[in-house]
Amino acid sequence: MKNIILLIGCAALVPLACMNSAFCQEPLEKALKAPGAQVTLPVTAAKKPFPKEFVSQAQKAFNSFHAQMGGDHTLYYLENVSSVMRTDLVVPNFEYKPFDYALDPRIDEITITTDSKGPLKLKDYIVHPTFRHQGVMMVHKGKVVYEAYPGMLPTQVHLWSSASKTFTGLLAAKFVLEGKIDPTASVTHYVKALAGTAWDKVRVIDLINHTTGLDTEENNQSILNPRSMFVRFLLSVFGSPDRSVSIEDWLQVLREAQPLKGEVPGEHFRYSSLNTHVLGMVIEGVTGFRVSDVIGQEIWSHLKARMPLLVHLAPDGQPLNLGIISSTLQDMARYATLWTPSWKIFSDKQVVTKPVLDLIRSSGDPKAFKGGKKEEQALGLFAERPVKGAYQFDFIFEDGALYKHGNTGQGIYIDPERDFVGVMFSATPYVPPYGEIKLPAYMRAAAKMLAGK
């Protein structure tokens, strides 16, 4: 496993598309046969404690690649990240507000055409064994209209993966409007630890919108290159219990980022978790606080959530705002409602103001987004083209709806105009017969149906 753990990252689009490549076929085949990497357990197994020996094996095998295989060990990792990584607890508001329910049976009947199984009603799709969804909630006007937990309990916490990048985007937008962050300023104006490197010529807005022009993009090539910036950084922040694996310093890895030949910052949308992490460093530079504490001060302390937010840490204690955050599904849905007119139900303060939302929606470049990997991903998830991405949201649709996806099938869909949100947790592997995720399309269809358009 020493060579294998360097191969895959946390927000890969199609990481196993390389199975036809001689470069990676053998190590990937070995990885798929490793204990805990294969799917032998149904998602329902995650509703109960795992046997002691199983947990011991999973903890010893933990690394960024193995954790994302989508196999049996992934079921454990997704709900127990705090057992394998250092973790900050971010406390919620003193007041707890449970959801009111207005379940709508029509949502179960929404039909979406899947690539592998043809047209499926939601009630059949959500329990299908190859889609591996664990929990989904849809909330309209602050009330739960749909909820299902095929692979977890409502009280269990689960990894958000990259869906948590919305925290960083929200904080960045807020501080830009408050004049604390100049989006046109150099990254190193705020992050002195990266001064004297290629980051000097990258603006904060380039972090916000994934247009840095550096060799940090997450794509099939970088994910499968053990010396790529992306893979090196991911290994450095996840760490490994295997003492034979050399773990680099994550800050030094960032300092070694290089400009892409023939490209300047601001030119092309190239998604990368490294951008989000550095944006978190900008936020830390502006506030003087760790990003997990800023999330607490500005967002989670106002939310009438049931449980703390878990922000997981690099081996040296650095909070990982790039996607390594966990909570219950219901608390994720409460957070999502902060972006809608129903925010007063679950918060003592309007965290997402109209100017913040307007800034996010007006940002991003449709030309830079068009034809990229994220546009391709949107067609798979929604069968619809969004206009652009901005402020860490993968997709912004023409009607103002926003979506952020996370590895192995996490997601947050926000439709402020229709006062609707949808959130999901999954444990979906990338290998056939798994890998197809259509739940976001059901969410968008439900939002339109409930709004009558």
N, C-alpha and C positions, 0 to 999 in steps of 0.2 A: 504493500500500500504506500510505501514511501514515495514512489514516483507518481502514483495515481492522484494523490491529494492535491497536486498542483494544477489539475486540469480544468476545473469548472468553477464558475463564479455564482454570485448570489442573485443575479437578475438576468440570467441567460434567456435568450428567446428560444432557440432550438439547439441546445447544446449537444444533443446526440445525433445531429445531422451529419456528423463526421464519421459515422459508422462505416461509410464507404471509403474512408481515408486510411491509407496504410500507416500514416503517422500516428493515429490514435486508436485504431481498431483493437489491437491486442490489449493495451492497458485498460480500455473501457470494457472490453469483454471480461477481463479479470475482475474489474471493479463490480460489474453487474452480478458476478458469481460470489462475491464476498459475503460472509455472514451478515445478515441484516439489510443487505442492499436490494434483495428481491422482494416482491410483493407476495407474501403468503398469508397475511392477516387482512381481514376486512377492516374498513375504517371504523366499524363499530367497536373494535378492540380497544380503541383509544378512550372509550368511556369508562374503562376500569383500570386499576393499577396493573402494570406489567410485572411479570415474575422477576424476582430479585436477580437471577442469573442473566436474564434478558437485559435488565437495566445495566448491570455491570459490564456486559459485553458492549452495549451501546455507548456507555461513557468512555470506555477504553478506545473505541473506534472513532470517536468524534473528530471530525475535521470538516472544513468547508465543503469539500466535494461529497464525502459520504453523507453528510447531513442533507444534501439536496437530491439524493438519488431517488427519493420518493418511495423507498422500500420500507420494510418493517421498522427499522431504526428511526426513519424519518418521522413516523407516527409518534415516537417517544420524544424526539428532539423538538418538534413543533410546539408541544405543550409543556416542555420542561427545559427551555433554554437556560433558565437560571441554575440548573444543576450542572451545566457544562461550561458556563461563562459567568464571570463576575457581573453583578447586576445592581443598578440603582433602583430604589422604590420611590416613585413620584406620587405623593399623596393627593387625593381628590378633594373636592369641597367637603366641608363638614356635613352639609345636607345631602342626603341621598334621595333621588327621585326615580321611583320605578316607572316603567312604561305602562301606559294605558293601551288596550288592545281594541282593534276594529278589523279583525281578520276578514279578508275578502276572498271568498272561494273561487272567484273568477281567475285569480292569479294562477291557481293550480292548473287551469285549463289553457294557459298561454302556450302556444306551440311555436317552437323554433326548429329549423332544419339543421341537424348536425351533419358533419361530413361522414361520420362512420356509421351512424345508426339511423339516418334519415330523420323525418319529422318526429319530434318528441314533445309531449305535453310536459310542463314543468314537474308535475307530480310523478312522472315516470323518469324524467331526466335526473332529478335530484337524488334518487335512490339507486341509480344505475351503477353497478360495481366498477365500471371502468372510468367513471368520471371522478370518483374519490373525493367528493365534497363532504366537508365535515359540519359546516354550519352556515346558514344564510338568514339574514334579516332584511326586510324591506319596511320602511317607515314613511308614512304619508301624513303630513300635517301633524307630526309629532306622535302619531299613534302607530303601533305595529299592525301592518296589514298582511304580512306574511312572515313566517318563521319556521325553520326546520333545523334539526340537529341530527343528521344521519351518522355523524362520526365524532361527536363530542357532547359533553354536558354543558348546559347554559352557564354554569359557574366555573368552568375550566378556562384557564388562560391559554392563549395561542399566539404564535409569532405572526406579526403583520407582514414581515418581509418588506419589500419596497413600498408598500402602501403607506408606511410610516413616514416616507419622505414628504408627505403633505404637511407634517409638522414644521419641517425646515423651510418649506416654501412659504407657509403662512407667516412664520416669524420674520423671514426676509422681507416679505411684502409689508408687514406691519412696521418694521424698522426703516424701510425706505420711505414710507409715508411720513414717519415721524422725524425724518431728517437725520437719523442716526447712521444710516448706511447710504453712501453715494453709489448708486449702481454703476456709474461710469468710472469709478475709482479702481485702481489696480487692486487685485486680491491682496498683494503684499503690503498695501497701505494698512490693512487690518490684521494680517497674519504675518508678523515679522519673522516667524520661524521658516517661512518659505522665501524670504528675500534673497536676491542674488541668484535666482533660478528662472526657469521659463515662465513661472507663475507671475513674474513681474509684469509681463505684457498681457496677462489675462485680466479682464474686467470682472467685477462682481456680477454684472448682468450676464456674463458668459457662463458663470457657474449656475446661475438661476435657471437659465434656458438651455443648458448643455451645449454650448457653442464655444468651447474653450480652444479648439484647434490643437489640442495636445494628444499624445499617443495613449490616451486612457480609456478609449471607447470599449464598451462591452459588446462584442460581436463574436461570431463563431471562431474567427481567426484568433482574437486575443484570448478567448476562453480556453482554447486548445494549445496555446503557446505557454509552456511553463515559465518562460522568462518575460512574458508580457507584463506591463505595468499593472494591469488589472489583477492578474492572478497573483503576482507577488504581493500586492497590497492586501488582497483578500486573505491570503495565508497569514500575513503579518498581524492582522487584527483578530482573526478567529483563533489563532494559536492551534496547538495540537498536544495531546497527552503523550505522543510518541517522541521521546527524548532524542531519537536519532535524527529527527527532522530539524534542520536549522531554521529558526524563525528570525526574519529580518526586522529591523526597526521600521514601523510604519511611516514615521515622519521622514526618514531617509529615503524610503521608496518614493514618497511624494516629491521629494526634492529632485529626484532623478528624471521626472517627467520631461519629455522633449516635444517641441513643436512638430506637427505633421508637415511633411514636405509639400510646399506649394499651397498651403492653407493658412489663413490668418484667423484669429479669434473673431467670433461673430458670424462666420460664413456658413457653417454647416451644423445641423443638429446631430450630435453624437452622444447618445445616452451613456452616462457613467456614474456609478455609485461614488467614485472618487470625487466627482464634482459636488455631490451632496455633502460628503464628509468635510470637504474644504469649506463649503458654505457654512457648515456648523462651526468651523473654526473662526470664520468671519464673525458670526454671531457671538462667539465667546470673546473675540477681540473687542467687539463693540460694548458688550455688557460687563465683562470682567467676571462672568460666572460660567460654570460648566453648562453645556447645552441641555443636559437633563434637568438642571435647576431652572434654566430659562423656560423650558417647556412647562415646568411646574408653575412658575410664577405667572407666566403669560396665558396659559391655556388650561392645564389640568386642574389647578387649584380652584378654578371657576366652575368646573364641570361637576355636576351632581352625580358623579359616577359611583358605582358600588365598590370598586376595588382600586388599589394603586395601579399606576402605569409602570411597567417594568422596562427600564432602559438598560440594555445589556452593554457590556464594556469590553474593550480590548484588554489584553493581558496586563498592560500598564495602568489600567483604570480609566482610559479615555472613553467617554460615552460614544456609542456608535449610532449616530442619527441617520446613517445611510440605509437603515432597514431592519436593524436588529432590536426591535421593540415588541413587547407582548402586552396583551390585555384580554379581558373577556370579549366575546362578540357583542354583547349588549352595550358595553362601555365604548366599543369602537363605533357602534351606531349612535350613541349619545354624542360622541365627538363629531360625527358626520352631520348631525342636526345643527351644530353650531354654524354651519354654512347656509342654513335655510331660515325662512321667516319664523320657524317654530323654535328658534334658539332659546327663547325665554323659559321654555319648559324645563330645560336641563342645564341652565347656566345662570349665575348671578350677575353676568356681564356680557355685553355683546362683544365677543372676541373677534368674529369675522364681520367687520363693518362693511357697509356698501362701498366706501372708497377702497378698502382692501380687495374686495371681490372684483370691483371694476378694474383695479390695477392688474390683477392676475389675468383677467379675461382679455384685457387690451394688450397684454405683453405676448411675446413669442412671434415667430416669423413663419407664416405659412409656406413661403418659398423654401426656407431652410428645412422645414419639416417634410415637405412633399417628396415622395419617392424613397424615404428612409426606412430603416428597420421598424421604427415605431408605427409608421403608417401601415406597414405590412401586418404588424401584430394586431392593430385595431380591426383590420378586416377579418382576422381570425376570431377575435372576441365578440365583435359586434356586427360583422358583415356590413359595415358602414365606415365611410371615411370621415374622421374628424378634421377640423380645420388646421390644428396646430397643437403644440404642447408648450407649457410655460409654467414657471415657478414650481417646478418639480412634478406637475401633473403631466402624465403621458399624453392625455388627449383632452382637448377642449373642442366641443361640438359647436356647430353653427347656432344652436339654440341656447348656448351658454352652459350646458351640462359639462361636468368635469369627471374624469376617471383616472385612477392610479392603480396600476397592477403590481403584484408581488409574486416572487418566485414560488413554485408549486401551487399556484392558484389562489393567492390572497387578492382581495380587491376592495376598493371603496369607490362607489358611484354617487355623485352629488348632482342634483338637479334643482337648483334654488328656485327657478321660476315655477316649477310644479310642486315645490315644497316636498320633495321626495329624496330619500337616500336609500342606498342598498349596500350592504357589506357582506363579505364572504370569507370563510376560511376553508382551505382545502389541503389535501396531501397528494397532489397529482404528479405522478412520475412523467418523464418525457419520453419514455420508450413505449412503443406499441404493445398492447392495444390501448394504452393510456395516452395522455397528453393533450386531448382536445377539451377546451374549456369554452363553454357557451353561456355560462350563468350571467355574465354582464349583459348579454343581449336580452335575456329574460327580464332583467332589472329595468332596462331602458324601455322595453315594451310595456311593462307594468306601469311605469311612470306616465307614459303617454295615455294608457288606457284609463288610469285613475283621474287624469286631468281632462279626459274627454277629447284628447287630440294627440 
